[in-house]
Amino acid sequence: MKKKYRIRKSQEFSEIIKNKHFYSSPVMTIYVREKKEDVCRIGISVKKKIGNAVVRNKVKRQVRMMVQELYTFDENFDTIILIRDKFIEESYESNKKVLEMLLKKVKI
């Protein structure tokens, strides 16, 4: 996932989360807001409760790969993906299916 598609500033994270338009599952929660720029952007947040820095970075890499496979980056919304504790217990494929299901809900 290219850097121009990422949300990096904490202020932007806060704005999208305050919008309170979200979809949830036991594995992850996604917050959405209409995009302000010409491409949709994605932010990923992993709690410290999940594990040490090595584990959290692995989870973020996995989520970036899922996003790269599922998004076209022409969507009409910016997204924040919050990873929950159960994410590391599930397989990559099942987590990807959950993200795909949540994206379908958003697009409807």
N, C-alpha and C positions, 0 to 999 in steps of 0.2 A: 504494500500500500504506500503510495507516494506521500511525501510530507505535505503537499498542498491539499490533500484530502483529510488531514488530521486536525482535530481541535486540541490545542495545547495550553491555552490560557485558562487559568482557574476562573476568571470572570465569565468567560463564555460557558464553561461547565455549569456555573451557578445559574446563569440566565436560562439555560435550557432546562435544568432541573426544576427551577422555580415555575416554569411554564406548566408543570404538573400534568403533562399529557404523556402517559407511560403505559407500557405493556409488560406483564410480569410472568415469570415462570420460576420453578424452584432452582433453576440453574443460573438464570440471569434476568436482569430487568433492563429494558431499553426506554429511554426518554427521547421524545421527538419534538421538533419545532420546525416551522417553515424555514427554508434556507434563506440566508441573507446575501450570499454570494452566488456566482454563476454555477458552482459545482456543489454537490452535497459533501458534507464533512462528517467525520466520525471521531468520537473520543472514547477511549477505553479506560475504565477505572477498576483497579483490583485492590481489595482490602488487604491490610497487613495481616489480618486474621488468617488468610489463606496459607501463608507460609513466608519463608524468608525471601530475599530479593531474587535469588535464582529461580525459585518456584513461580513468583509473581511475573518475572520477565518471560518465563516459558509460557505461562498462561496468556500473556499479552501477545506473544508471537503467534500462538495458536489462533487467537481471536482475529488478529490481523489477516491471517491466511483465510479464515472463514469468510471474513468481510470481502476480501479480494475475490473469492470465488462466487459470492452471492450478490454483491452489489455491482451495478453498472455505473454508479456515480452520476447518473442523470436524474436521480430521484428528487422529489420536491421537498425534502426535509433533511435537517441536520440531526444526527443521532448521538446519544451518549449511551454506552453499554456498560452497565454495572455488573460485575461478576460476583456471584454468590459462592458460599462455601462448598456447595454440592458440585460445583463445576469440576473440581479435581477428582471426584469420585467417579464421574461418568467418562465414557470414551469420547474421543474426538468426533467420531461420526454421530453419536447421539447428541452431543452438544451442538454440532452443526445443524442437525435437524430441528432442534429447539430454536436456534437463531432464525432458521428459514421460516418456521411456523410464526414466530413473532413478526418477522418482516411482512409476511402475508397479511397478518392482522393490521399492520400499519397501512399497507397499501389499499386496503378495503375502506 
